[in-house]
């Protein structure tokens, strides 16, 4: 019969607990990262968090905005139908009064688009592609979509590609 020391049992239990804790933390992070939420700050007239002068959109609030669809191809996708609220509706909800929107993503990418693109192109902040909710692994949870097929000369090439921002988590109105 093999004798197992209390120290060995304690280490095995500690490793098991560490592994379980890590799995739980990763699952919680994954669920949080997949949640459909958006923070808007900067030149806004309305906020849900006065202390931080921020408007925190919950999933329910984003889904309650009128949904619009754009069917287009991107450099990264075949021709698909993207659905979500107009960027203009998000900006209207927060009382935005700036001329630019700086987009921030989960992978620390930042890009700025002019507010005038809302009127010119009818830009949407998509949460689904072909009826399927966007996941972090496929451009989600939010993906800025322009009607590239309708404006191929204006939205092609590197300058056009840079406007298609995915994994959006926050907007700063400037």
C-alpha positions as CSV (number, residue, x, y, z in Angstrom):
1,X,0.0,0.0,0.0
2,X,1.4,3.4,-1.0
3,X,1.3,6.1,1.6
4,X,0.2,9.6,0.3
5,X,1.5,12.4,2.4
6,X,-0.8,15.3,3.5
7,X,1.5,17.7,1.7
8,X,1.0,15.9,-1.7
9,X,-2.7,15.9,-1.2
10,X,-2.7,19.6,-0.3
11,X,-0.7,20.4,-3.5
12,X,-3.0,18.4,-5.7
13,X,-6.0,20.0,-4.2
14,X,-4.4,23.5,-4.6
15,X,-3.7,22.8,-8.3
16,X,-7.2,21.6,-8.9
17,X,-8.7,24.6,-7.2
18,X,-6.4,26.9,-9.2
19,X,-7.4,25.2,-12.4
20,X,-11.1,25.5,-11.5
21,X,-10.7,29.1,-10.6
22,X,-8.9,29.8,-13.8
23,X,-11.6,28.1,-15.9
24,X,-14.3,30.1,-14.0
25,X,-12.4,33.4,-14.6
26,X,-12.0,32.6,-18.3
27,X,-15.7,31.7,-18.7
28,X,-16.7,34.9,-16.9
29,X,-14.4,37.0,-19.1
30,X,-15.7,35.3,-22.2
31,X,-19.3,36.0,-21.2
32,X,-18.5,39.6,-20.4
33,X,-16.5,40.1,-23.7
34,X,-19.5,38.6,-25.6
35,X,-22.0,40.9,-24.0
36,X,-23.6,43.5,-26.2
37,X,-22.8,46.7,-24.5
38,X,-21.4,50.1,-25.5
39,X,-20.0,53.0,-23.6
40,X,-20.2,56.5,-25.1
41,X,-18.3,59.5,-23.7
42,X,-17.0,62.9,-24.9
43,X,-19.3,65.6,-26.3
44,X,-22.6,64.2,-25.2
45,X,-25.6,65.9,-23.6
46,X,-27.1,62.8,-21.9
47,X,-25.6,60.3,-19.6
48,X,-26.5,57.2,-17.6
49,X,-23.4,57.8,-15.4
50,X,-23.2,61.5,-14.5
51,X,-20.1,61.0,-12.4
52,X,-18.1,59.8,-15.4
53,X,-20.1,61.8,-18.0
54,X,-20.8,58.5,-19.9
55,X,-23.7,56.8,-21.5
56,X,-23.6,53.1,-20.9
57,X,-25.8,51.2,-23.4
58,X,-26.9,47.8,-22.2
59,X,-27.7,45.0,-24.6
60,X,-31.5,45.7,-24.1
61,X,-31.0,49.4,-25.0
62,X,-29.0,48.6,-28.1
63,X,-31.5,46.0,-29.3
64,X,-34.4,48.5,-28.6
65,X,-33.0,51.0,-31.1
66,X,-34.4,50.6,-34.6
67,X,-32.5,47.9,-36.5
68,X,-31.2,48.6,-40.0
69,X,-29.5,46.3,-42.5
70,X,-26.7,46.8,-45.0
71,X,-25.9,44.1,-47.5
72,X,-22.3,44.4,-48.6
73,X,-19.0,42.7,-48.9
74,X,-16.0,43.7,-46.9
75,X,-12.3,42.8,-47.3
76,X,-12.8,40.2,-44.6
77,X,-16.3,38.8,-45.5
78,X,-18.2,37.7,-48.6
79,X,-21.3,39.7,-49.4
80,X,-23.4,39.5,-46.2
81,X,-26.3,41.2,-44.5
82,X,-25.3,43.1,-41.4
83,X,-27.9,44.4,-39.0
84,X,-27.8,46.9,-36.1
85,X,-28.7,50.4,-35.2
86,X,-27.6,53.4,-37.2
87,X,-24.6,55.1,-35.7
88,X,-26.7,58.3,-36.1
89,X,-29.4,56.8,-33.7
90,X,-26.8,56.0,-31.1
91,X,-25.4,59.5,-31.3
92,X,-28.9,61.0,-31.2
93,X,-29.7,59.0,-28.1
94,X,-26.7,60.4,-26.2
95,X,-27.2,63.9,-27.4
96,X,-23.9,64.0,-29.3
97,X,-22.7,67.4,-30.5
98,X,-19.2,66.7,-31.8
99,X,-18.0,66.3,-35.4
100,X,-16.0,63.1,-35.0
101,X,-16.4,59.7,-33.3
102,X,-13.4,57.9,-32.0
103,X,-14.0,54.1,-31.9
104,X,-12.3,51.9,-29.4
105,X,-12.1,48.1,-29.6
106,X,-11.4,45.2,-27.3
107,X,-8.1,44.6,-29.0
108,X,-7.0,48.2,-28.4
109,X,-7.5,49.5,-31.9
110,X,-8.6,53.1,-32.2
111,X,-10.0,54.8,-35.3
112,X,-11.9,58.1,-35.9
113,X,-14.7,58.6,-38.4
114,X,-16.5,61.9,-39.2
115,X,-20.1,62.2,-37.9
116,X,-20.9,63.4,-41.4
117,X,-20.5,59.7,-42.5
118,X,-23.8,59.0,-40.7
119,X,-25.7,61.1,-43.2
120,X,-23.5,60.3,-46.2
121,X,-23.5,56.5,-45.9
122,X,-26.1,55.5,-43.3
123,X,-23.4,53.7,-41.3
124,X,-24.6,51.0,-38.9
125,X,-23.2,49.5,-35.7
126,X,-23.9,45.8,-36.6
127,X,-24.5,43.2,-33.9
128,X,-25.4,40.4,-36.4
129,X,-24.3,39.1,-39.8
130,X,-26.7,37.0,-41.9
131,X,-29.0,36.7,-38.9
132,X,-26.3,35.4,-36.5
133,X,-25.1,37.5,-33.6
134,X,-21.5,38.5,-34.0
135,X,-19.1,36.8,-31.6
136,X,-15.8,38.2,-30.5
137,X,-14.1,35.6,-32.8
138,X,-16.0,36.9,-35.8
139,X,-16.0,40.7,-35.6
140,X,-18.3,41.1,-32.6
141,X,-19.8,42.0,-30.5
142,X,-20.2,45.2,-32.6
143,X,-18.9,46.0,-36.1
144,X,-19.0,49.4,-37.9
145,X,-20.4,48.7,-41.3
146,X,-20.5,51.0,-44.4
147,X,-22.4,50.2,-47.6
148,X,-19.2,49.4,-49.5
149,X,-21.0,47.9,-52.5
150,X,-23.0,51.0,-53.0
151,X,-20.0,53.3,-52.9
152,X,-17.1,51.1,-54.3
153,X,-14.9,54.0,-55.4
154,X,-15.2,55.8,-52.1
155,X,-15.0,52.8,-49.7
156,X,-12.3,50.7,-51.4
157,X,-8.7,50.3,-50.6
158,X,-6.8,50.9,-47.4
159,X,-8.6,54.1,-46.5
160,X,-12.0,52.5,-47.0
161,X,-11.0,49.3,-45.2
162,X,-9.9,51.3,-42.1
163,X,-13.5,52.5,-41.6
164,X,-14.7,49.0,-41.0
165,X,-14.0,48.7,-37.3
166,X,-14.9,45.5,-35.4
167,X,-14.9,44.4,-31.7
168,X,-16.2,47.9,-30.7
169,X,-16.5,48.5,-27.0
170,X,-16.6,52.3,-26.7
171,X,-17.1,55.6,-28.6
172,X,-15.7,59.0,-27.8
173,X,-17.5,61.9,-29.4
174,X,-15.1,64.7,-30.3
